[in-house]
Amino acid sequence: MRKTFVWIGALLFALSLASFAVVYGIRLDLPAPATGQPAWPAIAFNVALFTVFALHHSVMARTGAKAWITRTVPAELERSLYVWVASLLFLAVCWFWQPLPGVAWAIDGPWRWVMWFLALTGISMTARAASAIGVWELAGVRVAPPGRPVEFKVTGLFGFVRHPIYLAWILMVFSMQRMTYSRLLFAIISTAYLIVAIPWEEALLVETFGEKYRAYQRQVRSRLLPGIW
């Protein structure tokens, strides 16, 4: 039963990522029809929808929240439960996102190849960084045995910036040749969340790994944008 729960969670994780590719790549490529009605209700709904996902994603990753969950859920299923809820919420974000009218920009000519290059770079970086962390760990299939400390190691892109998956996300969501306002709002909100979440996440990493992570922060100075921040 536990293995079934874990593997269904991993399947939901994969399905949420595939849904994002379909929705962002295809569905949101078409702007909503211009009706003359104000767009702010759809914008407010989208912001609220993403905020629910973001709050779970950050708050439930905290040590205190994990301790609260493991009072009723076996410790080895805590990560899988997190993946279940996060994946379902991200599926909701993808499929209930309200399209907006209008196109912010449409790039043609040689610059199209630049955008393709940036998008493929983001996809490649995501795959490499996820592989360094461990895909099965991210999906909640593989967890460290109780009592064994999680190993902290720096490999690959994590020697370039401290959050390469977040940098890859920014490259992917902003490198659209045809940027509808539906996509642009998604890109802006999700990037703003990442910028706000990074200090929270790093505080948790310092809490978990102590001086090892502080040394890593001194070694790799850039959180997200090389040489800038």
Backbone as a chain_set.jsonl record, in Angstrom:
{"seq": "MRKTFVWIGALLFALSLASFAVVYGIRLDLPAPATGQPAWPAIAFNVALFTVFALHHSVMARTGAKAWITRTVPAELERSLYVWVASLLFLAVCWFWQPLPGVAWAIDGPWRWVMWFLALTGISMTARAASAIGVWELAGVRVAPPGRPVEFKVTGLFGFVRHPIYLAWILMVFSMQRMTYSRLLFAIISTAYLIVAIPWEEALLVETFGEKYRAYQRQVRSRLLPGIW", "coords": {"N": [[0.827, -1.206, 0.0], [1.934, 1.254, 0.815], [3.964, 1.545, -1.102], [2.428, 1.81, -3.382], [1.138, 4.25, -2.876], [3.372, 5.942, -2.891], [4.339, 5.648, -5.54], [2.157, 6.49, -7.053], [2.159, 9.153, -6.295], [4.599, 9.924, -7.472], [3.884, 9.587, -10.131], [1.902, 11.558, -10.368], [3.536, 13.777, -10.002], [5.127, 13.673, -12.355], [3.048, 13.966, -14.192], [2.14, 16.539, -13.589], [4.287, 18.109, -14.431], [4.306, 17.485, -17.164], [1.812, 18.516, -17.819], [2.231, 21.245, -17.427], [3.989, 21.738, -19.57], [2.271, 21.269, -21.748], [0.139, 23.088, -21.294], [1.422, 25.629, -20.997], [2.976, 25.643, -23.29], [1.168, 25.205, -25.405], [-1.705, 25.671, -24.903], [-1.768, 28.267, -23.709], [-0.684, 29.704, -25.734], [-2.519, 30.829, -27.333], [-4.206, 33.814, -27.162], [-6.864, 35.001, -25.022], [-10.128, 35.791, -26.308], [-10.769, 39.188, -27.159], [-12.985, 40.942, -25.31], [-13.746, 43.348, -24.389], [-14.234, 43.546, -21.732], [-12.944, 44.165, -18.391], [-9.681, 42.92, -17.495], [-8.852, 42.373, -14.978], [-10.274, 40.65, -13.101], [-9.636, 38.013, -13.988], [-6.862, 38.154, -13.769], [-6.564, 38.538, -10.993], [-7.677, 36.136, -10.058], [-5.826, 34.283, -11.12], [-3.478, 35.046, -9.786], [-4.216, 34.513, -7.119], [-4.618, 31.748, -7.31], [-2.03, 30.79, -7.93], [-0.742, 31.643, -5.651], [-1.773, 30.014, -3.613], [-0.629, 27.544, -4.324], [2.085, 28.295, -4.074], [2.323, 28.966, -1.346], [1.873, 26.491, -0.087], [4.058, 25.118, -1.176], [6.258, 26.374, -0.05], [5.773, 26.745, 2.775], [5.111, 24.165, 3.746], [7.465, 22.891, 3.394], [9.042, 23.561, 5.457], [10.849, 22.838, 8.488], [9.362, 22.681, 10.89], [6.76, 22.286, 9.912], [7.074, 19.84, 8.662], [7.616, 18.243, 10.882], [5.175, 18.404, 12.175], [3.522, 17.09, 10.328], [4.587, 14.503, 10.352], [3.678, 13.528, 12.731], [1.34, 12.202, 12.313], [1.678, 10.918, 9.929], [3.727, 8.391, 8.546], [7.282, 8.805, 8.696], [8.735, 8.107, 6.426], [6.95, 8.538, 4.422], [6.483, 11.196, 4.304], [7.751, 12.957, 2.448], [6.625, 11.996, 0.074], [3.907, 12.57, 0.477], [4.035, 15.342, 0.472], [4.814, 15.698, -2.212], [2.54, 14.677, -3.502], [0.503, 16.593, -2.76], [1.636, 19.026, -3.664], [1.894, 18.47, -6.4], [-0.789, 18.065, -7.193], [-1.796, 20.622, -6.671], [-0.255, 22.113, -8.467], [-1.13, 21.052, -10.861], [-3.727, 22.061, -10.763], [-3.144, 24.8, -10.957], [-2.109, 24.88, -13.57], [-4.277, 23.945, -15.229], [-6.496, 25.429, -14.506], [-5.784, 28.001, -14.975], [-6.52, 31.247, -16.034], [-6.915, 32.417, -19.248], [-5.658, 35.423, -20.807], [-6.446, 38.322, -22.789], [-4.571, 39.429, -25.668], [-1.166, 40.031, -26.882], [2.088, 40.227, -25.729], [4.641, 40.281, -26.927], [5.964, 39.263, -30.103], [8.318, 37.437, -31.601], [10.304, 37.354, -34.469], [12.28, 36.251, -37.319], [15.931, 36.133, -37.15], [16.193, 36.337, -34.369], [14.485, 34.489, -33.313], [15.876, 32.119, -33.173], [17.608, 32.637, -31.131], [15.855, 32.708, -28.958], [14.94, 30.057, -29.021], [17.347, 28.796, -28.381], [17.776, 29.735, -25.752], [15.542, 28.61, -24.479], [16.0, 25.839, -24.831], [18.383, 25.672, -23.457], [17.472, 26.192, -20.864], [15.843, 23.906, -20.475], [17.773, 21.875, -20.644], [19.427, 22.58, -18.472], [17.639, 22.182, -16.367], [17.256, 19.404, -16.457], [19.878, 18.5, -15.921], [20.437, 19.625, -13.375], [18.374, 18.516, -11.837], [19.082, 15.861, -12.042], [21.455, 15.905, -10.606], [20.543, 16.412, -8.013], [18.822, 14.268, -7.714], [16.421, 12.524, -9.261], [14.543, 10.661, -8.357], [14.499, 11.245, -5.672], [13.431, 13.831, -5.693], [10.89, 13.205, -6.625], [9.873, 11.844, -4.513], [10.138, 9.114, -4.285], [12.459, 7.909, -3.402], [13.864, 8.111, -0.255], [15.905, 9.299, 2.467], [16.978, 6.938, 4.917], [15.415, 6.789, 8.181], [17.028, 8.652, 10.702], [19.443, 8.74, 9.407], [21.617, 11.223, 8.327], [20.973, 13.664, 5.765], [22.952, 13.887, 2.919], [25.066, 16.577, 1.992], [26.101, 17.909, -0.977], [28.045, 19.407, -3.567], [27.673, 19.666, -6.905], [28.168, 19.832, -10.459], [26.015, 22.139, -12.019], [25.422, 23.413, -9.669], [27.697, 24.514, -8.75], [27.814, 26.8, -10.149], [25.573, 28.584, -9.909], [23.564, 28.992, -6.944], [20.982, 28.131, -7.141], [20.237, 26.557, -9.603], [18.066, 25.265, -10.882], [15.988, 27.053, -10.591], [16.974, 29.22, -12.058], [16.98, 27.992, -14.555], [14.237, 27.665, -14.885], [13.408, 30.347, -15.201], [14.664, 30.986, -17.612], [13.259, 29.257, -19.304], [10.508, 30.072, -19.103], [10.498, 32.717, -19.932], [11.526, 32.736, -22.486], [9.898, 32.663, -24.749], [8.852, 32.758, -28.071], [6.495, 33.829, -28.907], [4.907, 35.741, -26.83], [2.231, 35.696, -25.066], [-0.09, 37.586, -23.042], [-1.175, 35.954, -21.162], [0.81, 34.006, -20.762], [2.887, 35.717, -19.984], [2.018, 36.773, -17.52], [2.034, 34.428, -15.982], [4.779, 33.842, -16.085], [5.888, 36.098, -14.771], [4.676, 36.041, -12.202], [5.483, 33.492, -11.227], [8.275, 33.792, -11.258], [8.61, 35.91, -9.481], [7.756, 34.635, -7.166], [9.839, 32.737, -6.86], [12.017, 34.417, -6.304], [11.227, 35.515, -3.872], [11.046, 33.174, -2.39], [13.616, 32.086, -2.21], [15.329, 33.159, -0.039], [13.924, 32.026, 2.18], [14.179, 29.294, 1.612], [16.942, 28.99, 1.708], [17.454, 29.613, 4.351], [16.323, 27.39, 5.569], [18.044, 25.43, 4.577], [20.438, 26.193, 5.77], [19.69, 25.727, 8.384], [19.461, 22.976, 8.255], [21.969, 21.98, 7.292], [23.92, 23.568, 8.404], [27.166, 24.822, 8.986], [28.274, 23.761, 6.675], [26.579, 24.52, 4.599], [26.744, 27.281, 4.827], [29.408, 27.675, 4.14], [29.243, 26.904, 1.491], [27.642, 28.972, 0.515], [29.457, 31.046, 0.699], [31.32, 30.165, -1.104], [29.966, 29.887, -3.59], [28.753, 32.627, -4.783], [26.546, 33.716, -6.131], [23.074, 33.648, -6.018], [20.972, 33.288, -7.91], [21.137, 34.777, -10.374], [23.974, 34.938, -12.235], [26.677, 36.803, -11.039], [25.049, 38.943, -10.433], [22.894, 38.551, -8.54]], "CA": [[0.0, 0.0, 0.0], [2.808, 2.426, 0.87], [4.629, 1.684, -2.393], [1.422, 2.322, -4.313], [0.981, 5.674, -2.56], [4.589, 6.63, -3.333], [4.442, 5.654, -6.996], [1.108, 7.364, -7.592], [2.669, 10.509, -6.108], [5.609, 10.168, -8.514], [3.152, 9.736, -11.389], [1.298, 12.89, -10.341], [4.646, 14.706, -10.192], [5.428, 13.677, -13.783], [1.88, 14.49, -14.898], [2.083, 17.996, -13.404], [5.302, 18.708, -15.307], [3.821, 17.35, -18.54], [0.692, 19.445, -17.972], [2.79, 22.581, -17.62], [4.499, 21.825, -20.934], [1.137, 21.357, -22.664], [-0.621, 24.324, -21.072], [2.233, 26.818, -21.297], [3.462, 25.593, -24.66], [0.12, 25.143, -26.428], [-2.978, 26.325, -24.554], [-1.608, 29.7, -23.473], [-0.167, 30.357, -26.931], [-3.641, 31.559, -27.916], [-4.793, 34.761, -26.199], [-8.325, 34.979, -24.889], [-10.779, 36.787, -27.183], [-10.987, 40.521, -26.588], [-14.428, 41.148, -25.117], [-13.992, 44.692, -23.876], [-14.376, 43.475, -20.286], [-11.647, 44.306, -17.713], [-8.944, 41.668, -17.317], [-8.364, 42.223, -13.601], [-10.782, 39.47, -12.38], [-8.833, 36.849, -14.373], [-5.527, 38.335, -13.188], [-6.679, 38.298, -9.551], [-7.883, 34.696, -9.87], [-4.561, 33.598, -11.388], [-2.552, 35.352, -8.693], [-4.667, 33.758, -5.945], [-4.392, 30.335, -7.587], [-0.607, 30.496, -7.79], [-0.364, 31.898, -4.261], [-2.082, 28.804, -2.843], [0.439, 26.59, -4.634], [3.358, 28.788, -3.547], [2.31, 28.865, 0.116], [2.123, 25.089, 0.265], [5.394, 24.739, -1.612], [7.264, 26.923, 0.869], [5.476, 26.531, 4.191], [5.136, 22.754, 4.09], [8.841, 22.4, 3.326], [9.721, 23.965, 6.682], [11.092, 21.762, 9.442], [8.234, 22.597, 11.813], [5.627, 21.695, 9.211], [7.381, 18.416, 8.482], [7.456, 17.578, 12.186], [3.731, 18.32, 12.435], [2.968, 16.061, 9.443], [5.039, 13.157, 10.747], [2.949, 13.05, 13.915], [0.255, 11.322, 11.864], [2.108, 10.219, 8.709], [5.063, 7.815, 8.693], [8.332, 9.703, 8.221], [9.17, 7.743, 5.077], [5.939, 8.981, 3.461], [6.312, 12.651, 4.396], [8.121, 13.563, 1.166], [5.647, 11.586, -0.929], [2.686, 13.345, 0.717], [4.348, 16.684, -0.018], [4.778, 15.629, -3.67], [1.124, 14.526, -3.854], [-0.245, 17.852, -2.637], [2.243, 20.013, -4.557], [1.579, 18.108, -7.782], [-2.202, 18.353, -7.427], [-1.962, 22.072, -6.722], [0.333, 22.625, -9.71], [-2.087, 20.676, -11.906], [-4.813, 23.047, -10.707], [-2.609, 26.048, -11.504], [-1.995, 24.748, -15.02], [-5.52, 23.737, -15.971], [-7.495, 26.451, -14.182], [-5.236, 29.321, -15.305], [-7.434, 31.979, -16.897], [-6.22, 33.131, -20.336], [-5.859, 36.862, -20.932], [-6.347, 38.782, -24.184], [-3.42, 40.216, -26.074], [0.175, 39.472, -27.035], [3.099, 41.192, -25.288], [5.609, 40.385, -28.02], [6.088, 38.133, -31.02], [9.659, 37.576, -32.167], [10.486, 36.658, -35.738], [13.615, 36.421, -37.861], [17.043, 35.447, -36.48], [16.054, 36.32, -32.908], [13.761, 33.286, -32.938], [16.852, 31.085, -32.822], [18.111, 32.98, -29.796], [14.851, 32.265, -27.993], [15.011, 28.601, -28.985], [18.565, 28.429, -27.661], [17.549, 29.979, -24.326], [14.579, 27.618, -23.987], [16.675, 24.539, -24.761], [19.346, 25.773, -22.361], [16.71, 26.021, -19.632], [15.448, 22.501, -20.357], [18.981, 21.102, -20.349], [19.848, 22.885, -17.101], [16.7, 21.532, -15.456], [17.563, 17.971, -16.434], [21.179, 18.282, -15.278], [20.346, 19.952, -11.947], [17.52, 17.509, -11.212], [19.875, 14.634, -11.961], [22.425, 16.071, -9.52], [19.808, 16.254, -6.755], [18.235, 12.928, -7.706], [15.036, 12.607, -9.724], [13.69, 9.85, -7.486], [14.365, 11.984, -4.416], [12.478, 14.914, -5.941], [9.559, 12.628, -6.806], [9.435, 11.221, -3.271], [10.252, 7.656, -4.338], [13.608, 7.508, -2.592], [14.11, 9.007, 0.878], [16.964, 8.834, 3.359], [16.463, 6.158, 6.05], [15.309, 7.56, 9.425], [18.242, 8.704, 11.521], [20.633, 8.982, 8.593], [21.599, 12.603, 7.853], [20.999, 13.873, 4.327], [24.28, 14.346, 2.508], [25.113, 17.812, 1.233], [27.215, 17.885, -1.916], [27.977, 20.414, -4.622], [28.1, 19.095, -8.172], [27.649, 20.397, -11.695], [25.545, 23.52, -12.103], [25.347, 24.009, -8.333], [28.918, 25.287, -8.581], [27.657, 27.997, -10.981], [24.673, 29.38, -9.064], [23.067, 28.13, -5.872], [19.648, 27.622, -7.475], [20.208, 26.438, -11.062], [16.739, 24.886, -11.395], [15.206, 28.285, -10.666], [17.484, 29.958, -13.212], [16.489, 27.284, -15.735], [12.813, 27.989, -15.008], [13.281, 31.703, -15.745], [15.015, 30.908, -19.027], [12.191, 28.579, -20.047], [9.218, 30.775, -19.169], [10.604, 34.014, -20.608], [12.117, 32.615, -23.828], [8.843, 32.318, -25.704], [8.861, 33.628, -29.242], [5.196, 34.517, -28.886], [4.599, 35.899, -25.41], [0.895, 36.217, -24.768], [-0.18, 38.116, -21.681], [-1.44, 34.801, -20.298], [2.125, 33.462, -20.432], [3.697, 36.714, -19.293], [1.589, 36.815, -16.12], [2.548, 33.199, -15.359], [6.225, 33.988, -15.945], [6.191, 37.118, -13.771], [4.267, 35.584, -10.868], [6.326, 32.385, -10.789], [9.62, 34.308, -10.996], [8.531, 36.672, -8.229], [7.719, 33.646, -6.081], [11.179, 32.172, -6.682], [12.872, 35.426, -5.66], [10.799, 35.602, -2.477], [11.229, 31.876, -1.72], [15.016, 31.704, -2.046], [15.811, 33.346, 1.339], [13.28, 31.021, 3.037], [14.769, 27.994, 1.332], [18.328, 28.959, 2.178], [17.412, 29.561, 5.817], [16.079, 25.986, 5.904], [19.264, 24.685, 4.27], [21.395, 26.503, 6.842], [19.199, 25.005, 9.558], [19.696, 21.543, 8.058], [23.366, 21.606, 7.044], [24.804, 24.384, 9.226], [28.356, 25.458, 8.44], [28.528, 23.27, 5.318], [25.861, 25.354, 3.635], [27.306, 28.639, 4.902], [30.64, 27.637, 3.339], [28.802, 26.872, 0.098], [27.206, 30.318, 0.178], [30.665, 31.862, 0.483], [32.014, 29.642, -2.283], [29.153, 30.249, -4.76], [28.171, 33.875, -4.305], [25.303, 34.061, -6.834], [21.913, 32.82, -5.715], [20.118, 33.006, -9.056], [21.669, 35.397, -11.58], [25.438, 35.015, -12.079], [27.304, 38.109, -10.948], [24.069, 39.99, -10.142], [22.201, 38.278, -7.273]], "C": [[0.865, 1.262, 0.0], [3.506, 2.651, -0.466], [3.668, 2.241, -3.437], [1.234, 3.824, -4.125], [2.169, 6.471, -3.108], [4.642, 6.729, -4.853], [3.329, 6.46, -7.653], [1.532, 8.828, -7.435], [3.7, 10.865, -7.162], [4.953, 10.365, -9.872], [2.481, 11.102, -11.473], [2.353, 13.976, -10.572], [4.986, 14.823, -11.679], [4.284, 14.284, -14.587], [1.779, 16.007, -14.765], [3.103, 18.7, -14.295], [4.875, 18.634, -16.77], [2.676, 18.322, -18.807], [1.192, 20.869, -18.172], [3.289, 22.749, -19.043], [3.36, 22.004, -21.938], [0.424, 22.695, -22.529], [0.188, 25.547, -21.473], [2.655, 26.837, -22.763], [2.384, 25.689, -25.713], [-1.105, 25.987, -26.05], [-2.824, 27.831, -24.402], [-0.954, 30.429, -24.64], [-1.252, 31.177, -27.62], [-4.22, 32.524, -26.885], [-6.306, 34.608, -26.145], [-8.929, 36.024, -25.831], [-10.968, 38.118, -26.452], [-12.487, 40.793, -26.513], [-14.761, 42.559, -24.673], [-14.186, 44.731, -22.378], [-13.003, 43.617, -19.623], [-11.012, 42.945, -17.45], [-8.608, 41.405, -15.852], [-8.991, 41.044, -12.848], [-9.981, 38.2, -12.708], [-7.437, 36.943, -13.777], [-5.56, 38.016, -11.698], [-6.863, 36.816, -9.261], [-6.577, 33.936, -10.059], [-3.545, 33.829, -10.271], [-2.925, 34.552, -7.448], [-4.386, 32.27, -6.113], [-2.923, 29.973, -7.383], [-0.144, 30.7, -6.352], [-0.647, 30.685, -3.385], [-1.001, 27.75, -3.06], [1.748, 27.016, -3.97], [3.424, 28.66, -2.029], [2.546, 27.428, 0.565], [3.57, 24.717, -0.027], [6.465, 25.206, -0.639], [7.007, 26.541, 2.321], [5.612, 25.064, 4.574], [6.522, 22.141, 3.952], [9.625, 22.75, 4.593], [9.827, 22.796, 7.652], [9.92, 21.581, 10.392], [7.023, 21.95, 11.177], [5.851, 20.202, 8.995], [7.18, 17.644, 9.778], [5.981, 17.401, 12.512], [3.106, 17.205, 11.603], [3.33, 14.666, 9.927], [4.46, 12.689, 12.082], [1.853, 12.068, 13.526], [0.622, 10.505, 10.631], [3.488, 9.628, 8.944], [6.127, 8.693, 8.043], [8.744, 9.395, 6.797], [8.166, 8.147, 4.0], [5.758, 10.497, 3.443], [6.63, 13.336, 3.074], [7.094, 13.228, 0.095], [4.336, 12.353, -0.763], [2.865, 14.771, 0.212], [4.245, 16.72, -1.547], [3.346, 15.494, -4.171], [0.424, 15.887, -3.879], [0.309, 18.908, -3.594], [1.884, 19.733, -6.009], [0.119, 18.407, -8.113], [-2.461, 19.854, -7.523], [-1.395, 22.649, -8.015], [-0.528, 22.238, -10.911], [-3.248, 21.663, -11.947], [-4.367, 24.379, -11.29], [-2.596, 25.989, -13.032], [-3.36, 24.769, -15.712], [-6.607, 24.746, -15.651], [-7.0, 27.866, -14.453], [-6.128, 29.998, -16.321], [-6.67, 32.736, -17.981], [-6.595, 34.611, -20.358], [-5.785, 37.255, -22.402], [-5.016, 39.484, -24.436], [-2.109, 39.467, -26.101], [1.187, 40.546, -26.665], [4.171, 41.382, -26.339], [5.556, 39.118, -28.864], [7.384, 38.333, -31.797], [9.773, 36.733, -33.43], [11.931, 36.871, -36.207], [14.67, 35.688, -37.055], [16.894, 35.362, -34.961], [15.243, 35.117, -32.424], [14.725, 32.191, -32.478], [17.468, 31.351, -31.468], [17.139, 32.495, -28.728], [14.816, 30.745, -27.879], [16.215, 28.13, -28.179], [18.378, 28.604, -26.157], [16.597, 28.945, -23.734], [15.238, 26.248, -23.836], [17.737, 24.526, -23.671], [18.646, 25.57, -21.023], [16.297, 24.582, -19.408], [16.641, 21.635, -19.986], [19.455, 21.328, -18.913], [18.942, 22.204, -16.084], [17.026, 20.05, -15.317], [18.853, 17.693, -15.681], [21.114, 18.543, -13.783], [19.483, 18.936, -11.211], [18.26, 16.196, -11.055], [20.881, 14.711, -10.822], [21.766, 15.893, -8.153], [19.327, 14.819, -6.599], [16.765, 13.009, -8.072], [14.104, 11.836, -8.802], [13.499, 10.505, -6.133], [13.349, 13.112, -4.578], [11.044, 14.388, -6.032], [9.049, 11.92, -5.568], [9.524, 9.711, -3.253], [11.368, 7.159, -3.426], [13.827, 8.546, -1.5], [15.215, 8.418, 1.738], [16.362, 8.039, 4.513], [16.401, 7.019, 7.307], [16.602, 7.492, 10.228], [19.511, 8.933, 10.732], [20.594, 10.408, 8.062], [21.669, 12.675, 6.336], [22.348, 14.454, 3.946], [24.168, 15.633, 1.702], [26.339, 17.771, 0.321], [26.971, 18.899, -3.016], [28.529, 19.789, -5.898], [27.509, 19.891, -9.322], [27.254, 21.86, -11.602], [25.433, 24.191, -10.751], [26.654, 24.709, -7.953], [28.895, 26.583, -9.371], [26.763, 29.013, -10.293], [24.07, 28.432, -8.03], [21.695, 27.529, -6.184], [19.512, 27.496, -8.999], [18.855, 26.023, -11.63], [15.854, 26.122, -11.518], [15.658, 29.151, -11.846], [16.98, 29.319, -14.504], [15.012, 27.602, -15.974], [12.629, 29.356, -15.649], [13.61, 31.709, -17.233], [13.863, 30.305, -19.833], [10.953, 29.444, -20.191], [9.306, 32.117, -19.892], [11.116, 33.913, -22.043], [11.093, 32.164, -24.859], [8.875, 33.304, -26.869], [7.559, 34.439, -29.338], [4.749, 34.573, -27.43], [3.226, 36.536, -25.255], [0.896, 36.759, -23.338], [-0.52, 37.004, -20.684], [-0.129, 34.183, -19.833], [2.942, 34.449, -19.595], [3.313, 36.809, -17.821], [2.114, 35.6, -15.37], [4.042, 33.34, -15.092], [6.585, 34.971, -14.832], [5.861, 36.628, -12.366], [5.183, 34.479, -10.37], [7.742, 32.843, -10.486], [9.642, 35.111, -9.707], [8.5, 35.732, -7.03], [9.104, 33.073, -5.814], [12.088, 33.154, -5.936], [12.522, 35.555, -4.177], [11.149, 34.322, -1.717], [12.684, 31.554, -1.42], [15.536, 31.967, -0.631], [15.21, 32.353, 2.322], [13.961, 29.672, 2.874], [16.194, 27.914, 1.869], [18.4, 28.965, 3.702], [17.185, 28.128, 6.285], [17.33, 25.143, 5.659], [20.354, 24.95, 5.301], [21.001, 25.763, 8.111], [19.532, 23.518, 9.468], [21.172, 21.197, 8.023], [24.383, 22.475, 7.788], [25.967, 24.982, 8.459], [28.662, 24.987, 7.024], [27.819, 24.151, 4.289], [26.368, 26.794, 3.675], [28.595, 28.719, 4.083], [30.303, 27.619, 1.849], [28.333, 28.249, -0.356], [28.401, 31.24, -0.069], [31.388, 31.448, -0.788], [31.29, 30.051, -3.567], [28.326, 31.466, -4.363], [26.792, 34.156, -4.911], [24.189, 33.099, -6.477], [21.241, 32.334, -7.003], [20.701, 33.527, -10.369], [23.161, 35.608, -11.428], [25.951, 36.444, -12.095], [26.353, 39.242, -10.588], [23.43, 39.77, -8.779], [22.217, 36.797, -6.973]], "O": [[0.576, 2.22, -0.717], [3.634, 3.787, -0.922], [4.058, 3.053, -4.277], [1.179, 4.577, -5.097], [1.997, 7.532, -3.709], [4.96, 7.788, -5.393], [3.542, 7.055, -8.71], [1.297, 9.646, -8.324], [3.69, 11.976, -7.693], [5.393, 11.192, -10.671], [2.489, 11.734, -12.53], [2.094, 14.969, -11.253], [5.118, 15.928, -12.205], [4.513, 15.023, -15.544], [1.382, 16.689, -15.71], [2.82, 19.762, -14.85], [5.055, 19.588, -17.527], [2.58, 18.886, -19.897], [0.647, 21.616, -18.985], [3.046, 23.782, -19.666], [3.473, 22.798, -22.872], [0.138, 23.358, -23.527], [-0.302, 26.406, -22.206], [2.692, 27.89, -23.4], [2.635, 26.197, -26.806], [-1.491, 26.899, -26.782], [-3.65, 28.593, -24.904], [-0.696, 31.63, -24.557], [-0.961, 32.095, -28.386], [-4.681, 32.086, -25.832], [-6.938, 34.147, -27.095], [-8.292, 37.038, -26.116], [-11.29, 38.145, -25.264], [-13.167, 40.862, -27.537], [-15.933, 42.925, -24.589], [-14.294, 45.81, -21.795], [-11.995, 43.234, -20.218], [-11.702, 41.953, -17.216], [-8.127, 40.323, -15.517], [-8.307, 40.459, -12.008], [-9.682, 37.405, -11.816], [-6.882, 35.939, -13.329], [-4.69, 37.307, -11.192], [-6.27, 36.292, -8.318], [-6.247, 33.054, -9.266], [-2.84, 32.906, -9.864], [-2.055, 33.977, -6.794], [-3.965, 31.604, -5.167], [-2.608, 28.971, -6.741], [0.754, 29.999, -5.886], [0.15, 30.358, -2.506], [-0.516, 27.139, -2.108], [2.441, 26.192, -3.372], [4.463, 28.288, -1.483], [3.324, 27.178, 1.486], [4.228, 24.071, 0.79], [7.463, 24.517, -0.427], [7.908, 26.07, 3.016], [6.173, 24.753, 5.625], [6.735, 20.996, 4.348], [10.749, 22.283, 4.775], [9.001, 21.883, 7.638], [9.522, 20.451, 10.674], [6.331, 21.156, 11.815], [4.926, 19.401, 9.13], [6.645, 16.535, 9.778], [5.579, 16.374, 13.059], [2.263, 16.457, 12.098], [2.498, 13.758, 9.92], [4.728, 11.568, 12.513], [1.481, 11.202, 14.317], [-0.04, 9.516, 10.318], [4.351, 10.311, 9.496], [5.906, 9.256, 6.971], [9.069, 10.305, 6.033], [8.477, 8.107, 2.81], [4.971, 11.021, 2.656], [5.875, 14.196, 2.622], [6.731, 14.089, -0.707], [3.72, 12.745, -1.754], [1.96, 15.341, -0.399], [3.666, 17.647, -2.114], [2.975, 16.127, -5.159], [-0.169, 16.278, -4.885], [-0.456, 19.605, -4.26], [1.6, 20.66, -6.768], [-0.181, 18.939, -9.182], [-3.25, 20.303, -8.355], [-1.978, 23.563, -8.598], [-0.642, 23.004, -11.868], [-3.702, 22.056, -13.021], [-5.114, 25.019, -12.031], [-3.02, 26.931, -13.702], [-3.569, 25.52, -16.664], [-7.545, 24.911, -16.431], [-7.717, 28.832, -14.19], [-6.464, 29.411, -17.35], [-5.86, 33.608, -17.667], [-7.701, 34.995, -19.977], [-5.119, 36.576, -23.184], [-4.418, 40.059, -23.526], [-1.941, 38.432, -25.456], [1.157, 41.647, -27.213], [4.574, 42.511, -26.62], [5.156, 38.052, -28.397], [7.52, 39.29, -32.559], [9.393, 35.562, -33.456], [12.703, 37.583, -35.564], [14.356, 34.728, -36.351], [17.404, 34.433, -34.335], [15.309, 34.764, -31.246], [14.446, 31.443, -31.541], [17.813, 30.422, -30.737], [17.553, 31.936, -27.712], [14.681, 30.202, -26.782], [16.119, 27.187, -27.393], [18.768, 27.738, -25.375], [16.813, 28.459, -22.623], [15.05, 25.576, -22.822], [17.97, 23.498, -23.035], [19.155, 24.866, -20.15], [16.384, 24.077, -18.289], [16.54, 20.766, -19.12], [19.837, 20.383, -18.223], [19.413, 21.706, -15.061], [17.067, 19.509, -14.212], [18.92, 16.754, -14.889], [21.669, 17.776, -12.997], [19.809, 18.534, -10.094], [18.092, 15.496, -10.057], [21.138, 13.714, -10.146], [22.35, 15.301, -7.246], [19.406, 14.23, -5.521], [15.951, 13.502, -7.291], [13.004, 12.297, -8.498], [12.451, 10.341, -5.507], [12.506, 13.325, -3.706], [10.104, 15.038, -5.576], [7.915, 11.441, -5.555], [9.042, 9.077, -2.314], [11.238, 6.129, -2.765], [13.962, 9.734, -1.792], [15.44, 7.207, 1.745], [15.323, 8.433, 5.042], [17.247, 7.895, 7.489], [17.189, 6.425, 10.409], [20.545, 9.281, 11.302], [19.624, 10.779, 7.401], [22.334, 11.861, 5.695], [22.829, 15.398, 4.573], [23.296, 15.771, 0.843], [27.468, 17.617, 0.787], [25.828, 19.208, -3.352], [29.704, 19.427, -5.967], [26.476, 20.544, -9.175], [28.036, 22.708, -11.171], [25.356, 25.417, -10.68], [26.71, 25.417, -6.948], [29.829, 27.381, -9.289], [27.148, 30.168, -10.115], [24.066, 27.215, -8.22], [21.291, 26.541, -5.571], [18.756, 28.246, -9.616], [18.527, 26.396, -12.757], [15.057, 26.223, -12.451], [14.834, 29.741, -12.544], [16.597, 30.022, -15.439], [14.584, 27.786, -17.114], [11.793, 29.518, -16.539], [12.923, 32.356, -18.024], [13.535, 30.789, -20.917], [10.397, 29.545, -21.285], [8.302, 32.606, -20.41], [11.136, 34.918, -22.753], [11.405, 31.365, -25.742], [8.918, 34.519, -26.675], [7.55, 35.582, -29.795], [4.275, 33.583, -26.873], [3.081, 37.758, -25.307], [1.768, 36.431, -22.535], [-0.192, 37.103, -19.502], [0.032, 33.871, -18.654], [3.601, 34.067, -18.628], [4.187, 36.914, -16.961], [2.588, 35.727, -14.241], [4.519, 33.001, -14.009], [7.488, 34.706, -14.039], [6.665, 36.778, -11.446], [5.62, 34.511, -9.219], [8.36, 32.338, -9.548], [10.587, 35.007, -8.924], [9.135, 35.992, -6.008], [9.502, 32.936, -4.657], [12.839, 32.758, -5.044], [13.408, 35.688, -3.332], [11.507, 34.374, -0.541], [12.966, 30.823, -0.471], [16.144, 31.067, -0.052], [15.912, 31.879, 3.215], [14.279, 28.995, 3.852], [16.601, 26.891, 2.42], [19.316, 28.379, 4.279], [17.775, 27.692, 7.273], [17.639, 24.246, 6.443], [21.104, 24.045, 5.665], [21.853, 25.238, 8.827], [19.844, 22.879, 10.473], [21.595, 20.227, 8.652], [25.572, 22.159, 7.804], [25.776, 25.58, 7.4], [29.252, 25.735, 6.244], [28.382, 24.484, 3.246], [26.412, 27.456, 2.638], [28.843, 29.719, 3.408], [30.994, 28.242, 1.042], [28.597, 28.652, -1.489], [28.356, 32.107, -0.942], [31.994, 32.277, -1.468], [31.922, 30.508, -4.52], [27.31, 31.336, -3.68], [25.954, 34.777, -4.258], [24.336, 31.884, -6.614], [20.975, 31.144, -7.172], [20.753, 32.799, -11.36], [23.583, 36.384, -10.571], [25.699, 37.2, -13.033], [26.786, 40.386, -10.449], [23.415, 40.678, -7.947], [21.684, 36.37, -5.949]]}, "num_chains": 1, "name": "protein.A"}
